[in-house]
Amino acid sequence: MFFNDLSEMMATGTVVHLTVHSQNGKLTVSVFPKANGLKDEAQNHLQPIVLTGTAEELDAGFFNAVREPVCKATGLLSGMKRFEDSLALVEAERKETQEQKKHADKRTQECKAKFDKLIARAETQENENKNDEALQSLREARTMADGEDVAKTDARIDRVKAKCLQTSLF
């Protein structure tokens, strides 16, 4: 009966420390619920439940006296644990989002570097009258363009296409 009643009062993950002290024919029992793995130091500020009486008195009324306070304390501890778990989840999601953003920023920088390199190559090819090659470089650069670069690249492609269509008689 003792452990059945105690088990019903406790929330999962809660430890109940019982201290029994005997003096002058009376027992003093201290009941202190605590949650394992809880980082919040607030749990250490909960007051223990202290009962004093003869063994017969405690046998008769111990669980009735501690049931409600232990249930409340274990409920608080469970709430603290859920809160800590939710904070840990939010922190993990934040870190994941930061990593994704960092990875996306890196991809954007790499893409921009490739774009700039292709534009420079196209300019060199165009200056050397290698317009077909310049057009190919510009089309490849166009796939990496974003924002205003799209319109600028399209205009350059149109200009180089026009050069390609011009035929030289000499």
PABA-559244 format. One line per field, with one value per residue: x, y, z of N, C-alpha, C in turn; residue number from 0; residue in three letters. Coordinates in nm, 3 decimals. Layout:
n.east <- c(X, ...)
n.north <- c(Y, ...)
n.up <- c(Z, ...)
ca.east <- c(X, ...)
ca.north <- c(Y, ...)
ca.up <- c(Z, ...)
c.east <- c(X, ...)
c.north <- c(Y, ...)
c.up <- c(Z, ...)
nr <- c(NUM, ...)
rest <- c(ALA, ...)
END
This chain:
n.east <- c(0.082, 0.190, 0.387, 0.231, 0.056, 0.245, 0.358, 0.140, 0.120, 0.346, 0.495, 0.618, 0.968, 1.023, 1.176, 1.133, 1.250, 1.275, 1.311, 1.362, 1.340, 1.395, 1.289, 1.247, 1.029, 0.874, 0.828, 0.983, 0.913, 1.041, 0.955, 1.064, 1.021, 1.186, 1.318, 1.485, 1.754, 1.669, 1.749, 1.690, 1.736, 1.537, 1.389, 1.521, 1.437, 1.194, 0.991, 1.040, 0.805, 0.705, 0.633, 0.532, 0.493, 0.358, 0.443, 0.208, 0.026, 0.137, 0.122, -0.153, -0.227, -0.040, -0.023, -0.256, -0.197, 0.028, -0.034, -0.166, 0.021, 0.255, 0.166, 0.116, 0.377, 0.519, 0.383, 0.460, 0.735, 0.726, 0.619, 0.830, 1.023, 0.905, 0.907, 1.186, 1.254, 1.112, 1.245, 1.497, 1.433, 1.353, 1.595, 1.754, 1.619, 1.664, 1.942, 1.963, 1.828, 2.000, 2.227, 2.129, 2.082, 2.342, 2.457, 2.306, 2.379, 2.649, 2.627, 2.508, 2.711, 2.910, 2.781, 2.754, 3.024, 3.093, 2.924, 3.031, 3.283, 3.217, 3.098, 3.317, 3.478, 3.316, 3.324, 3.595, 3.607, 3.429, 3.566, 3.774, 3.651, 3.520, 3.245, 3.047, 3.141, 3.138, 2.864, 2.779, 2.904, 2.772, 2.508, 2.534, 2.609, 2.374, 2.202, 2.280, 2.231, 2.081, 1.830, 1.898, 2.097, 1.996, 1.845, 2.050, 2.225, 2.063, 2.038, 2.302, 2.331, 2.151, 2.282, 2.524, 2.421, 2.323, 2.563, 2.663, 2.493, 2.561, 2.734, 3.054, 3.205, 3.466)
n.north <- c(-0.119, 0.128, 0.189, 0.180, 0.397, 0.604, 0.584, 0.657, 0.927, 1.045, 1.211, 1.110, 1.063, 1.194, 1.218, 1.127, 1.229, 1.091, 1.160, 1.038, 1.102, 1.026, 1.117, 1.146, 0.960, 1.038, 1.072, 1.249, 1.328, 1.410, 1.516, 1.544, 1.632, 1.594, 1.653, 1.447, 1.536, 1.792, 2.119, 2.367, 2.564, 2.640, 2.433, 2.361, 2.538, 2.470, 2.397, 2.144, 1.894, 1.859, 1.641, 1.561, 1.324, 1.046, 0.705, 0.565, 0.772, 0.882, 0.657, 0.646, 0.893, 0.985, 0.967, 1.096, 1.351, 1.427, 1.388, 1.591, 1.819, 1.693, 1.613, 1.867, 1.975, 1.790, 1.833, 2.098, 2.053, 1.883, 2.060, 2.245, 2.080, 2.019, 2.277, 2.329, 2.130, 2.222, 2.462, 2.363, 2.236, 2.455, 2.592, 2.407, 2.406, 2.672, 2.675, 2.496, 2.640, 2.859, 2.728, 2.638, 2.884, 2.986, 2.800, 2.847, 3.112, 3.071, 2.916, 3.109, 3.301, 3.149, 3.100, 3.362, 3.427, 3.247, 3.344, 3.605, 3.534, 3.402, 3.614, 3.784, 3.620, 3.604, 3.869, 3.896, 3.707, 3.826, 4.063, 3.953, 3.886, 3.641, 3.561, 3.357, 3.187, 3.370, 3.416, 3.165, 3.157, 3.371, 3.277, 3.064, 3.206, 3.344, 3.156, 3.165, 3.415, 3.678, 3.904, 4.233, 4.155, 3.968, 4.105, 4.269, 4.076, 3.951, 4.164, 4.186, 3.937, 3.963, 4.167, 4.040, 3.830, 3.974, 4.060, 3.816, 3.755, 3.935, 3.935, 3.915, 4.047, 4.045)
n.up <- c(0.000, 0.078, -0.122, -0.353, -0.314, -0.305, -0.559, -0.720, -0.662, -0.769, -1.043, -1.365, -1.379, -1.149, -0.832, -0.502, -0.205, 0.108, 0.444, 0.759, 1.098, 1.432, 1.755, 2.095, 2.104, 1.895, 1.543, 1.281, 0.961, 0.654, 0.337, 0.013, -0.305, -0.617, -0.944, -1.169, -1.380, -1.427, -1.503, -1.404, -1.129, -0.962, -0.861, -0.633, -0.448, -0.358, -0.080, 0.160, 0.262, 0.583, 0.839, 1.168, 1.422, 1.613, 1.540, 1.492, 1.441, 1.210, 1.042, 1.012, 0.890, 0.703, 0.411, 0.330, 0.420, 0.271, 0.005, -0.166, -0.154, -0.259, -0.511, -0.625, -0.619, -0.779, -1.013, -1.070, -1.108, -1.330, -1.515, -1.529, -1.644, -1.893, -1.997, -2.010, -2.194, -2.417, -2.462, -2.529, -2.767, -2.924, -2.933, -3.071, -3.316, -3.389, -3.419, -3.632, -3.829, -3.850, -3.947, -4.192, -4.315, -4.319, -4.488, -4.719, -4.768, -4.826, -5.059, -5.221, -5.235, -5.363, -5.604, -5.698, -5.732, -5.937, -6.135, -6.173, -6.269, -6.509, -6.649, -6.676, -6.835, -7.063, -7.146, -7.213, -7.422, -7.599, -7.659, -7.800, -8.028, -8.025, -8.045, -8.043, -7.840, -7.632, -7.615, -7.528, -7.273, -7.152, -7.151, -6.974, -6.747, -6.709, -6.593, -6.334, -6.250, -6.056, -5.935, -6.046, -6.215, -6.390, -6.586, -6.693, -6.791, -6.979, -7.161, -7.250, -7.369, -7.582, -7.724, -7.797, -7.946, -8.161, -8.271, -8.350, -8.557, -8.750, -9.044, -9.179, -9.464, -9.521)
ca.east <- c(0.000, 0.278, 0.449, 0.124, 0.014, 0.357, 0.369, 0.029, 0.142, 0.465, 0.498, 0.730, 1.095, 1.035, 1.232, 1.088, 1.343, 1.212, 1.405, 1.289, 1.421, 1.323, 1.334, 1.150, 0.912, 0.802, 0.901, 0.971, 0.933, 1.057, 0.930, 1.115, 1.019, 1.290, 1.316, 1.616, 1.788, 1.615, 1.858, 1.640, 1.766, 1.416, 1.341, 1.588, 1.374, 1.069, 1.003, 1.002, 0.684, 0.755, 0.527, 0.583, 0.392, 0.395, 0.439, 0.067, -0.034, 0.187, 0.062, -0.294, -0.257, 0.074, -0.050, -0.358, -0.133, 0.130, -0.082, -0.187, 0.145, 0.346, 0.110, 0.143, 0.521, 0.560, 0.326, 0.552, 0.859, 0.696, 0.607, 0.966, 1.091, 0.848, 0.957, 1.326, 1.255, 1.069, 1.356, 1.601, 1.383, 1.360, 1.738, 1.798, 1.561, 1.733, 2.074, 1.943, 1.794, 2.124, 2.313, 2.070, 2.106, 2.485, 2.480, 2.245, 2.466, 2.770, 2.590, 2.485, 2.843, 2.975, 2.710, 2.791, 3.163, 3.089, 2.860, 3.129, 3.389, 3.162, 3.079, 3.452, 3.520, 3.237, 3.376, 3.722, 3.575, 3.367, 3.674, 3.855, 3.557, 3.476, 3.109, 2.974, 3.186, 3.088, 2.722, 2.768, 2.941, 2.665, 2.392, 2.565, 2.603, 2.231, 2.141, 2.322, 2.201, 1.964, 1.804, 1.925, 2.191, 1.920, 1.816, 2.178, 2.278, 1.977, 2.074, 2.432, 2.306, 2.090, 2.386, 2.619, 2.346, 2.321, 2.698, 2.677, 2.413, 2.629, 2.836, 3.159, 3.241, 3.613)
ca.north <- c(0.000, 0.244, 0.222, 0.208, 0.536, 0.691, 0.577, 0.733, 1.070, 1.095, 1.226, 1.039, 1.134, 1.263, 1.142, 1.180, 1.198, 1.081, 1.156, 1.008, 1.129, 0.986, 1.186, 1.147, 0.880, 1.092, 1.069, 1.366, 1.281, 1.518, 1.466, 1.646, 1.588, 1.653, 1.594, 1.415, 1.596, 1.927, 2.215, 2.486, 2.560, 2.674, 2.315, 2.353, 2.634, 2.414, 2.362, 2.005, 1.873, 1.802, 1.592, 1.507, 1.253, 0.911, 0.610, 0.533, 0.890, 0.891, 0.546, 0.675, 1.010, 1.032, 0.987, 1.201, 1.480, 1.464, 1.364, 1.714, 1.895, 1.620, 1.624, 2.003, 1.991, 1.712, 1.903, 2.209, 1.998, 1.835, 2.181, 2.296, 1.988, 2.043, 2.408, 2.310, 2.050, 2.307, 2.555, 2.288, 2.215, 2.584, 2.620, 2.317, 2.457, 2.798, 2.639, 2.436, 2.750, 2.934, 2.647, 2.642, 3.019, 2.995, 2.717, 2.918, 3.227, 3.020, 2.881, 3.234, 3.359, 3.066, 3.124, 3.498, 3.420, 3.181, 3.439, 3.710, 3.473, 3.379, 3.745, 3.830, 3.537, 3.645, 3.999, 3.869, 3.640, 3.925, 4.152, 3.877, 3.852, 3.502, 3.590, 3.233, 3.144, 3.471, 3.390, 3.045, 3.197, 3.457, 3.192, 2.990, 3.305, 3.379, 3.058, 3.196, 3.555, 3.710, 4.048, 4.317, 4.086, 3.896, 4.199, 4.310, 3.962, 3.937, 4.270, 4.149, 3.823, 4.020, 4.241, 3.944, 3.761, 4.064, 4.054, 3.685, 3.756, 4.018, 3.859, 4.001, 4.013, 4.038)
ca.up <- c(0.000, 0.089, -0.251, -0.449, -0.293, -0.344, -0.705, -0.778, -0.640, -0.837, -1.188, -1.425, -1.372, -1.021, -0.722, -0.374, -0.096, 0.240, 0.556, 0.883, 1.216, 1.553, 1.876, 2.206, 2.073, 1.779, 1.415, 1.191, 0.824, 0.557, 0.201, -0.079, -0.445, -0.703, -1.078, -1.224, -1.509, -1.439, -1.489, -1.334, -0.986, -0.886, -0.790, -0.503, -0.358, -0.307, 0.062, 0.189, 0.342, 0.709, 0.929, 1.294, 1.499, 1.653, 1.429, 1.467, 1.378, 1.072, 0.967, 0.985, 0.808, 0.624, 0.269, 0.315, 0.446, 0.170, -0.132, -0.243, -0.173, -0.348, -0.647, -0.673, -0.641, -0.896, -1.129, -1.099, -1.162, -1.465, -1.598, -1.551, -1.736, -2.026, -2.041, -2.050, -2.317, -2.529, -2.489, -2.600, -2.903, -2.994, -2.955, -3.178, -3.442, -3.420, -3.471, -3.764, -3.920, -3.873, -4.034, -4.326, -4.367, -4.347, -4.607, -4.832, -4.796, -4.890, -5.197, -5.293, -5.261, -5.464, -5.729, -5.741, -5.779, -6.069, -6.225, -6.204, -6.350, -6.643, -6.713, -6.714, -6.948, -7.180, -7.190, -7.281, -7.548, -7.687, -7.704, -7.896, -8.136, -8.013, -8.003, -8.013, -7.708, -7.538, -7.600, -7.444, -7.136, -7.101, -7.122, -6.850, -6.639, -6.692, -6.503, -6.197, -6.225, -5.975, -5.924, -6.163, -6.304, -6.492, -6.696, -6.752, -6.867, -7.097, -7.256, -7.309, -7.459, -7.703, -7.796, -7.855, -8.053, -8.278, -8.330, -8.415, -8.679, -8.849, -9.117, -9.235, -9.600, -9.531)
c.east <- c(0.086, 0.332, 0.346, 0.079, 0.122, 0.371, 0.261, 0.052, 0.252, 0.444, 0.620, 0.856, 1.117, 1.090, 1.179, 1.185, 1.265, 1.323, 1.323, 1.385, 1.338, 1.382, 1.218, 1.020, 0.829, 0.892, 0.878, 1.007, 0.937, 1.043, 0.972, 1.116, 1.125, 1.285, 1.458, 1.636, 1.734, 1.728, 1.817, 1.662, 1.644, 1.363, 1.404, 1.527, 1.235, 1.091, 0.965, 0.874, 0.732, 0.636, 0.592, 0.467, 0.444, 0.386, 0.294, -0.003, 0.009, 0.133, -0.080, -0.314, -0.149, 0.035, -0.159, -0.296, -0.038, 0.080, -0.091, -0.057, 0.244, 0.296, 0.136, 0.290, 0.567, 0.501, 0.413, 0.680, 0.839, 0.683, 0.743, 1.039, 1.038, 0.898, 1.102, 1.336, 1.214, 1.175, 1.467, 1.560, 1.393, 1.505, 1.792, 1.745, 1.630, 1.871, 2.063, 1.912, 1.917, 2.217, 2.261, 2.096, 2.253, 2.518, 2.425, 2.330, 2.593, 2.741, 2.570, 2.618, 2.917, 2.913, 2.747, 2.934, 3.169, 3.030, 2.962, 3.240, 3.340, 3.142, 3.214, 3.503, 3.446, 3.288, 3.507, 3.695, 3.513, 3.472, 3.764, 3.772, 3.522, 3.332, 3.027, 3.011, 3.136, 2.940, 2.699, 2.799, 2.831, 2.540, 2.413, 2.557, 2.457, 2.162, 2.175, 2.289, 2.081, 1.948, 1.828, 2.017, 2.119, 1.897, 1.945, 2.235, 2.195, 2.012, 2.207, 2.416, 2.248, 2.194, 2.483, 2.550, 2.345, 2.456, 2.718, 2.604, 2.476, 2.735, 2.935, 3.193, 3.392, 3.670)
c.north <- c(0.126, 0.284, 0.245, 0.353, 0.633, 0.697, 0.660, 0.883, 1.127, 1.105, 1.150, 1.124, 1.207, 1.166, 1.207, 1.132, 1.200, 1.075, 1.136, 1.026, 1.097, 1.059, 1.188, 1.073, 0.933, 1.084, 1.199, 1.315, 1.403, 1.456, 1.577, 1.590, 1.663, 1.582, 1.568, 1.484, 1.736, 2.026, 2.337, 2.471, 2.594, 2.554, 2.303, 2.451, 2.587, 2.374, 2.215, 2.002, 1.800, 1.766, 1.534, 1.440, 1.118, 0.821, 0.579, 0.650, 0.903, 0.778, 0.581, 0.789, 1.059, 1.063, 1.090, 1.339, 1.522, 1.453, 1.494, 1.795, 1.825, 1.627, 1.762, 2.021, 1.913, 1.772, 2.021, 2.159, 1.946, 1.952, 2.241, 2.211, 2.008, 2.175, 2.396, 2.232, 2.135, 2.410, 2.486, 2.265, 2.343, 2.618, 2.533, 2.365, 2.586, 2.769, 2.580, 2.543, 2.833, 2.859, 2.649, 2.777, 3.035, 2.918, 2.787, 3.040, 3.184, 2.984, 3.007, 3.300, 3.282, 3.090, 3.261, 3.498, 3.355, 3.274, 3.545, 3.656, 3.450, 3.510, 3.798, 3.752, 3.580, 3.779, 3.981, 3.806, 3.738, 4.021, 4.084, 3.832, 3.704, 3.506, 3.465, 3.182, 3.241, 3.448, 3.269, 3.079, 3.282, 3.375, 3.111, 3.084, 3.339, 3.283, 3.086, 3.339, 3.570, 3.861, 4.122, 4.249, 4.011, 3.987, 4.242, 4.197, 3.939, 4.041, 4.238, 4.032, 3.874, 4.092, 4.145, 3.863, 3.845, 4.064, 3.924, 3.682, 3.841, 3.932, 3.958, 3.954, 3.995, 3.943)
c.up <- c(0.000, -0.048, -0.360, -0.437, -0.338, -0.495, -0.774, -0.767, -0.729, -0.987, -1.239, -1.418, -1.242, -0.917, -0.595, -0.267, 0.035, 0.345, 0.682, 1.000, 1.339, 1.674, 1.976, 2.171, 1.958, 1.657, 1.341, 1.053, 0.732, 0.417, 0.103, -0.221, -0.526, -0.838, -1.124, -1.358, -1.529, -1.410, -1.406, -1.183, -0.900, -0.810, -0.651, -0.401, -0.311, -0.161, 0.080, 0.272, 0.469, 0.797, 1.054, 1.367, 1.543, 1.530, 1.393, 1.396, 1.232, 0.985, 0.924, 0.886, 0.715, 0.478, 0.243, 0.331, 0.334, 0.026, -0.212, -0.260, -0.267, -0.492, -0.706, -0.706, -0.764, -1.024, -1.169, -1.164, -1.305, -1.561, -1.629, -1.654, -1.878, -2.083, -2.088, -2.180, -2.437, -2.563, -2.567, -2.745, -2.984, -3.026, -3.069, -3.313, -3.486, -3.480, -3.610, -3.867, -3.951, -3.967, -4.177, -4.392, -4.405, -4.475, -4.732, -4.870, -4.868, -5.035, -5.280, -5.328, -5.370, -5.602, -5.786, -5.795, -5.917, -6.173, -6.270, -6.295, -6.495, -6.719, -6.759, -6.835, -7.075, -7.234, -7.267, -7.418, -7.648, -7.742, -7.807, -8.016, -8.140, -7.961, -7.971, -7.872, -7.600, -7.510, -7.508, -7.297, -7.073, -7.067, -6.993, -6.730, -6.607, -6.595, -6.357, -6.158, -6.133, -5.970, -6.054, -6.263, -6.416, -6.613, -6.767, -6.840, -6.992, -7.204, -7.324, -7.407, -7.591, -7.788, -7.866, -7.966, -8.180, -8.346, -8.407, -8.549, -8.789, -8.918, -9.178, -9.376, -9.612, -9.433)
nr <- c(0, 1, 2, 3, 4, 5, 6, 7, 8, 9, 10, 11, 12, 13, 14, 15, 16, 17, 18, 19, 20, 21, 22, 23, 24, 25, 26, 27, 28, 29, 30, 31, 32, 33, 34, 35, 36, 37, 38, 39, 40, 41, 42, 43, 44, 45, 46, 47, 48, 49, 50, 51, 52, 53, 54, 55, 56, 57, 58, 59, 60, 61, 62, 63, 64, 65, 66, 67, 68, 69, 70, 71, 72, 73, 74, 75, 76, 77, 78, 79, 80, 81, 82, 83, 84, 85, 86, 87, 88, 89, 90, 91, 92, 93, 94, 95, 96, 97, 98, 99, 100, 101, 102, 103, 104, 105, 106, 107, 108, 109, 110, 111, 112, 113, 114, 115, 116, 117, 118, 119, 120, 121, 122, 123, 124, 125, 126, 127, 128, 129, 130, 131, 132, 133, 134, 135, 136, 137, 138, 139, 140, 141, 142, 143, 144, 145, 146, 147, 148, 149, 150, 151, 152, 153, 154, 155, 156, 157, 158, 159, 160, 161, 162, 163, 164, 165, 166, 167, 168, 169)
rest <- c(MET, PHE, PHE, ASN, ASP, LEU, SER, GLU, MET, MET, ALA, THR, GLY, THR, VAL, VAL, HIS, LEU, THR, VAL, HIS, SER, GLN, ASN, GLY, LYS, LEU, THR, VAL, SER, VAL, PHE, PRO, LYS, ALA, ASN, GLY, LEU, LYS, ASP, GLU, ALA, GLN, ASN, HIS, LEU, GLN, PRO, ILE, VAL, LEU, THR, GLY, THR, ALA, GLU, GLU, LEU, ASP, ALA, GLY, PHE, PHE, ASN, ALA, VAL, ARG, GLU, PRO, VAL, CYS, LYS, ALA, THR, GLY, LEU, LEU, SER, GLY, MET, LYS, ARG, PHE, GLU, ASP, SER, LEU, ALA, LEU, VAL, GLU, ALA, GLU, ARG, LYS, GLU, THR, GLN, GLU, GLN, LYS, LYS, HIS, ALA, ASP, LYS, ARG, THR, GLN, GLU, CYS, LYS, ALA, LYS, PHE, ASP, LYS, LEU, ILE, ALA, ARG, ALA, GLU, THR, GLN, GLU, ASN, GLU, ASN, LYS, ASN, ASP, GLU, ALA, LEU, GLN, SER, LEU, ARG, GLU, ALA, ARG, THR, MET, ALA, ASP, GLY, GLU, ASP, VAL, ALA, LYS, THR, ASP, ALA, ARG, ILE, ASP, ARG, VAL, LYS, ALA, LYS, CYS, LEU, GLN, THR, SER, LEU, PHE)
END
